[in-house]
Amino acid sequence: MSIRRLPEHLVNRIAAGEVVERPASALKELVENAVDAGATRIAVTLGGGGLDRIEVVDDGCGMAPDEMALALERHCTSKLPDEAIESVATLGFRGEALPSIASVARLTVESRPAGRDGWRRVVDNGVLADEGPAALPPGTRIVVEALFARVPARRKFLRSPRAEYAACLDVVRRLAMARPDIGFAVEHDGRRVLTVSGGEDRPARVAALTDRSLADNAVPVDWVREDMVLGGVAGLPTFHRGVADHQYLFVNGRPVKDRLLIGAIRGAYAEMMPRDRHAVVALFLDLPSGDVDVNVHPAKTEVRFRDPALVRGLIVSGLRRALDAAGHRSVQRPTEDALTRWQAEPIGPMVEPIWHEPVADPRTSLFDRRQGFAAPPPLARAEPAWAPPPDQAGYPLGVARGQVAKTYVVAEAEDGLVLVDQHAAHERLVLERMRAALAGGRVAAQALLLPEVVELDEPACDRLEARAGELAEFGLELERFGPRAMLVRATPALLGQSDPRGLIGDLADELAAFDEALSLRERLDHVAATMACHGSVRAGRILSVAEMNALLREMEATPHSGQCNHGRPTWVKLAHADIERLFGRR
């Protein structure tokens, strides 16, 4: 079989398979071109999820007729003035998008530079079909119709119009998030689905494109290390989602999907979020162009870093510093579903009151004596008030008023009612104490009067023995005691009277789940979280009012106290307005 040169139209179709995988891929290339052209407004119109029609209109610099002809040839671009591809500063640079799209669809390009006449060029599946003058304002209008109509092998692998539309909308959201200075509009099948005006600040643009409530449940991210800058917004650990569709990552203004960055986000939120939940973040990483390679794949959604460990460390440190600043914050407002679970007592027929003779019992109120009602004695626990209760106005989490089910502390704040899960809250406090002690050297150990032997299977003992040095830094002193047992000589003093058997068993399970790629700091955090769970106040323990208030005050002063070590909220607030709604006052 002889070697032959492939025809140009077939080369373009092969290239299109890498650049244009679906309508969203084509839309991404067109919107990126509009951004690179200096547009201040970009309007997108979709038909049939982009399968039938994609239209992108911008007010950028436009193209002259000769430039338009070149733009429709492969590897022709205005974005690389020299051969320094490692210094590319634009979103596009390969010169493949327009000819690739034109080879698998009917492509109409209309463009007009300021002060000149407009021109139109139509290419139908790789063949020039028409060209001539065009009337339009300065800028460019591109229409893609019948994508893959003549490539049935590709068309049949596309998803439903609804799914393709969702992918197109996600592309525009990401590009709009990267450029809050540009206005974007999206219309699908005659319906306006997205509009954002230009000139917004970054947090406002992110909230507008993700979830409006993110603005009240996020912290700003601003971290610098060497020549790298990390900015953006990060949702509180209790403001999470079941899927990772609200994680937006940008490198030098380019939307990317990178496993290293996603792993760094997961590491930063470790021990603050349930493992099956995902953070809501929009992170913008800016670094010298020589430290990142954007020429990894024709779709330009993947990047490669010169120093991956440094980048990962920057993201983990930056996110944790931002989340530290959140203090005790948590998602305060209960969901609408939670509010509807409060059922009003049904109003039944009026019942005549039972009258009693007036009584002289001093426990009966004056009102009861006047009206003739007998008041039963109080049945709940009460404590003598040795001093007036503190004013809740000075405390964000309020002052303790009582305890429910021996598990939840009820506190009154200036702006509502606060419920605290005592076990979850104390678990976080113990963890942060252990981290602080570890930062100062090591956690103090409490020697057991009689060392305790804990029997485990041999692999679990091997794991514990291998990590004995790290565990000793937490005040947990272990020795191997035969092939299937560990001897516990001391436990962390912070844990008080803990259960060594349960603690060692849980640690062995936790070590088995470790990913070897985790850093030492991340492994230590896992260990600390497991230990803290065993040293916290358990549900079912009755607390005094003084203990409740001490718990509230320490929560206010402790970072991350808004969520437990497993990511669940430690407190929720029922605002006065929510209480009024429950009673029909508003």
ZALUMDREN-586569 format. One record per residue (C-alpha): x, y, z. Coordinates in steps of 0.5 Angstrom, whole numbers, padded with zeros to 4 digits, always signed. Each point is the difference from the previous one (the first is absolute). Layout:
N
XYZ...
***
This chain:
586
+0000+0000+0000+0003+0007-0002+0000+0006+0004-0004+0006-0003-0001+0007+0003-0007+0001+0002-0005+0005-0003-0001+0007+0004-0007-0001+0001+0001-0007+0004+0006+0003+0004-0004+0005+0002-0006-0005+0002+0005-0004+0004+0003+0006+0003-0007+0002+0002-0001-0006+0004+0005+0002+0005-0002+0008+0000-0008-0001-0001-0003-0006+0004-0007+0003+0001-0003+0007-0001+0002+0002+0007+0008-0001-0003-0002+0004-0006-0004+0006+0004+0007+0000+0005+0004+0001-0006-0004+0006-0003-0001+0003+0007+0007+0000+0001+0001+0003-0006-0005+0006+0001+0004+0001+0007+0007+0000-0003-0003+0005-0005-0001+0005+0005-0008+0000+0001-0004+0003+0005-0006-0003-0001-0001-0007-0003-0007-0003-0002-0001-0008-0001-0006-0003-0003-0001-0007+0000-0005-0005-0004-0002-0007+0002+0006+0000+0005+0005+0003-0005-0001-0006-0004-0004+0004-0005+0002+0007+0001+0006+0004+0004+0000+0007-0001+0006+0004+0003-0001+0008-0001+0006+0005+0003+0002+0007+0000+0007-0002-0001+0005+0003-0005-0002-0004-0006+0003-0003-0006+0002+0003-0007-0002-0004-0006+0007-0003-0001+0001-0001+0008-0007-0004-0001+0003-0005-0005+0006-0001+0004-0004-0002+0006-0003-0005-0004+0006-0004-0001+0003-0004+0005+0006+0002+0004-0001+0008-0002-0001+0004+0006+0001+0007+0003+0002-0002+0007+0007-0002-0001+0004+0006-0002+0007-0005+0000+0002-0007+0002-0001+0001+0007-0005-0005+0001+0001+0000+0008-0001+0007+0001-0007+0000-0003-0005+0005+0003-0006-0002-0004-0006-0005+0001+0001-0002-0007+0007-0001-0004+0000-0007-0004-0004+0003-0006-0004-0006-0001-0007+0002+0003-0004+0003-0006+0003-0005-0005-0002-0006+0004-0007+0003+0001-0001+0001-0007+0002-0007-0002-0005-0003+0004-0006+0005-0001-0003+0006-0004+0004+0006+0003-0002+0007-0002+0005+0006+0002-0002+0007+0000+0005+0005+0003+0002+0008-0001+0005+0004+0003-0001+0007+0003+0000+0005-0006-0001-0005-0006-0005-0004-0003-0002-0007+0002+0001-0007-0004-0003-0007+0000+0003-0006-0001-0004-0007+0000+0003-0007+0000-0004-0006+0000+0004-0006+0003+0006+0002-0003-0002+0003-0007+0000+0007-0001-0008+0002-0001-0001+0007-0001+0004+0007+0002-0002+0007-0001-0001+0007+0004-0004-0001+0006-0004+0006+0004+0002-0001+0008+0002+0005+0005+0008+0000+0002+0002-0007+0003-0002-0007-0003-0005-0005+0000+0001-0008-0001-0006-0005-0002+0001-0007+0001-0005-0004-0003-0002-0008-0001+0006-0002+0004+0003-0007-0002-0006-0001-0004+0004-0003-0006+0004-0004+0005-0005-0005+0003+0005-0004+0004+0002+0006+0004-0007+0003+0000-0003-0007+0003+0005+0001+0006-0003+0006+0002-0005+0001+0006-0007+0003+0000-0001+0007-0001-0002+0001+0007+0007-0003+0002+0004+0004-0005-0003+0006+0002+0002-0001+0007+0007-0001-0002+0000+0007-0005-0003+0004+0006+0005-0003+0005+0006+0002-0005-0003+0008-0001-0001+0000+0008+0008-0002+0001+0002+0005-0005-0004+0005+0002+0002-0001+0007+0007+0001-0002-0001+0007-0003-0005+0004+0004+0002+0006-0004-0004-0003-0006-0008+0000+0000-0003-0007-0002-0007-0002-0003-0002-0007-0002-0007-0002-0003-0002-0007-0002-0006-0001-0004-0003+0007+0000+0001+0000+0008+0005+0005+0004+0004-0005+0005+0006+0004+0002+0001+0008+0000+0006+0003+0004+0002+0007-0001+0008+0002-0001+0004+0004+0006-0002-0005+0005+0005-0002+0006+0002-0007+0000-0004-0002+0006-0006+0003-0002+0001-0004-0007+0001-0006+0003-0006+0000+0004-0004+0002-0006+0002-0006-0004+0000-0005+0006-0005+0001+0006-0002+0007+0002+0000-0003+0007+0008-0001-0001+0001+0007+0002-0002-0001+0007+0003-0006+0001+0007+0000-0003+0007+0004+0002+0004+0003-0005+0007-0003-0002+0006+0004+0000+0007-0003+0000+0007+0001-0003+0006-0004+0000+0006+0002-0004-0003+0002-0007-0006-0004+0001-0007+0003+0002-0006-0003+0002-0007+0003+0000-0007-0001+0000-0006-0002+0005-0001-0007+0004-0006-0002+0003+0000-0002+0007+0001-0007+0001-0008-0001+0002-0002+0003-0006+0002-0006-0005-0004-0004-0005+0000-0007-0002+0003+0001-0007+0007+0004-0002-0004+0004-0005+0001+0006+0004+0008+0000+0000+0003+0005-0005+0007+0000-0001+0004+0005-0004+0007+0001-0002+0003+0007-0003-0008+0001-0001-0001-0006-0004-0005-0005+0002+0003-0007+0002-0002-0007+0002+0006-0002+0004+0001-0006+0005+0005+0003+0004-0004+0006+0001-0006-0004+0002+0004-0005+0005+0003+0007+0003-0007+0002+0001-0002-0007+0003+0006+0001+0005-0001+0007+0002-0007-0002+0002+0002-0007+0003-0003-0001+0007-0005+0006-0001-0005-0003-0005-0003-0007-0001+0004-0004-0004-0006-0001-0005-0001+0007-0001+0003+0005-0004+0003+0008+0001-0003+0006-0003+0006+0004-0003+0002+0004-0005+0008+0001+0000+0004+0004-0005+0008-0002+0000+0004+0005-0003+0008-0002-0001+0005+0002-0005-0001-0003-0007+0006-0004+0000-0002-0004+0006-0006-0003-0003-0001-0004-0007-0007+0002-0003+0002-0004-0007-0002-0007+0003-0006-0001-0004-0004+0003-0006-0006+0001+0005+0005+0004+0004-0004-0002+0007+0006-0003+0002+0007+0003+0003+0006-0003+0003+0004+0004+0005+0008+0000+0001-0001-0001+0007-0006-0004+0002+0001+0000+0007+0001+0007+0001-0006+0002-0003-0004-0005+0004+0003+0002+0006-0002+0007-0002-0007-0002-0001-0001-0004+0007+0003+0006+0004-0004+0005-0003-0006-0003+0001+0001-0002+0007+0003+0007+0001-0007+0003-0002-0004-0005+0003+0004+0001+0007-0003+0007-0001-0007-0002+0000+0000-0002+0007-0006-0003+0003-0004+0002-0006-0005-0005-0003-0006-0001-0005-0005+0004+0005-0006+0000-0003-0004-0007+0000-0002-0002-0007-0008+0001-0002-0001-0008+0000+0003+0001+0008-0005+0005+0001-0006-0003-0003+0001-0006+0005-0002+0004+0006-0007-0002+0000-0005+0005+0003-0005-0003+0005-0007-0001-0003-0005+0004+0003-0006-0004+0002-0007+0002+0003+0000+0004+0006+0000-0004+0007-0003+0004+0006+0006+0001+0005-0001-0004+0007+0000+0005+0006+0003-0002+0006-0001+0004+0007+0005+0005+0001+0006-0003+0004+0005+0003+0004+0006-0004-0003+0006+0005+0000+0002-0003-0007-0006+0002-0003+0001+0006-0004-0005+0006+0002-0003+0000-0007-0002-0007+0002-0003+0002+0007-0004+0005-0003-0003-0004-0006-0001-0006+0004+0005-0005-0003+0004-0005+0003+0007+0001-0002+0005-0007+0000+0006+0000+0003+0006+0001-0005+0003-0007-0002+0006+0002-0004+0007+0000+0003+0002+0007+0003+0006+0003+0003+0001+0006+0005+0001+0007-0003+0006+0002+0004+0001+0006-0005-0004+0003-0005+0001-0003-0007+0005+0004-0005-0003+0004-0005+0000-0004-0007+0001+0006-0004+0008+0000+0001+0000-0007-0002+0000-0003-0007-0003-0007+0002-0004+0003+0006-0001-0002+0007-0002-0007+0002-0007-0001+0002-0001-0008+0001+0001-0006-0003-0004-0005-0005+0001-0007+0000+0006+0000+0004+0003+0001-0007-0001+0007-0002+0001+0007+0003-0005+0005+0000+0003+0007+0000-0004+0007-0002+0004+0005-0004-0002+0007-0002-0002-0002-0006-0003-0007+0001+0000-0006+0003+0006-0005+0000+0000-0007+0000+0007-0004+0001+0002-0007+0000+0004-0001+0006+0004-0006-0003+0001+0003-0007+0002+0007+0003+0005-0003+0005+0003-0005-0005+0002+0006-0004+0003+0004+0006+0004-0006+0003+0003-0001-0008+0002+0007+0000+0003+0000+0007+0004-0006-0002+0003+0003-0007+0002+0006+0005+0004-0004+0004+0003-0004-0005+0002+0007-0004+0004+0001+0007+0003-0006+0000-0004-0006+0002-0006-0002+0004+0001-0002+0007-0001-0007+0002-0004-0003+0006+0003-0006+0002-0004-0006+0002+0000-0003+0007+0000-0007-0003+0002+0000-0008-0006-0003-0004+0000-0006-0005-0004+0001-0006-0001-0006-0005+0000+0001-0007+0001-0004-0007+0008+0000-0002-0001+0005-0006-0003+0005+0005+0006-0001+0005+0005+0001-0006-0004+0007-0002+0000+0002+0007+0008-0002+0002+0002+0004-0007-0003+0006+0003+0002+0000+0007+0004+0006-0001-0005+0004-0002-0005-0002+0005+0005+0001+0005+0000+0008-0002-0008+0000+0002+0002-0003+0007-0002-0007-0002+0005-0005+0002+0000-0007-0003+0004-0006+0000-0001-0007-0004-0002-0005+0005+0000-0007-0004-0002-0001-0008-0007+0002+0002+0000+0005+0005+0002+0007+0002+0002+0003+0007-0003+0007+0002+0005+0003+0005-0003+0007-0001-0006+0004-0003+0000+0008-0002-0001+0004+0007-0005+0004-0004-0005-0006-0001-0001-0001+0008-0003-0007+0001+0000-0003-0007-0002-0007-0002+0007-0003-0002-0003-0006-0004-0005+0004-0004+0006+0006-0001+0005-0005-0003-0005-0004-0004-0003+0006-0003+0007+0003-0002+0002-0007-0003-0006+0001-0005+0002+0007-0001+0007-0002-0002-0002-0006-0005-0004+0006-0003+0006+0004-0001+0002+0002-0007+0007+0000-0001+0001+0006-0004-0003+0004+0006+0005+0005+0004+0003-0001+0007-0005+0006+0002-0006-0003-0003+0001-0007+0003+0001+0003+0007-0006+0004-0001-0004-0007-0001+0003-0003+0006-0002+0007+0004-0007-0001-0002-0001-0007+0002+0003+0001+0007-0004+0007+0001-0006-0004-0002+0002-0005+0006+0001+0006+0005-0006+0004-0001-0006+0001+0004-0005-0005-0002-0007+0001-0001-0005-0002+0006+0005+0003+0005-0004+0005+0004+0004+0007+0000-0001+0006+0005-0001+0007-0002+0007+0002+0001+0002-0006-0004-0004+0002-0006+0002+0007+0000+0007-0002+0000-0001-0004-0006-0003+0006-0003+0005+0004+0001+0006-0004-0002-0004-0002-0006+0000+0008-0002+0008+0000+0001+0001-0006-0004+0002-0001-0007-0005-0005-0004-0005-0001+0006-0005+0001-0005+0000-0007-0002+0003-0006+0003+0005-0005-0002-0004-0004-0005-0003+0007-0003-0007+0000+0003-0002+0007+0003+0001+0001+0008-0005+0005+0000-0006+0003-0003-0004+0006+0001-0007+0002-0001-0001+0007-0001-0005+0004+0003-0004+0001-0007+0000-0008+0000-0003-0001+0006-0005+0006-0002-0002-0004-0006-0001-0007+0004-0005+0004+0004-0003+0003-0006+0002+0007+0002+0003+0002-0006
***
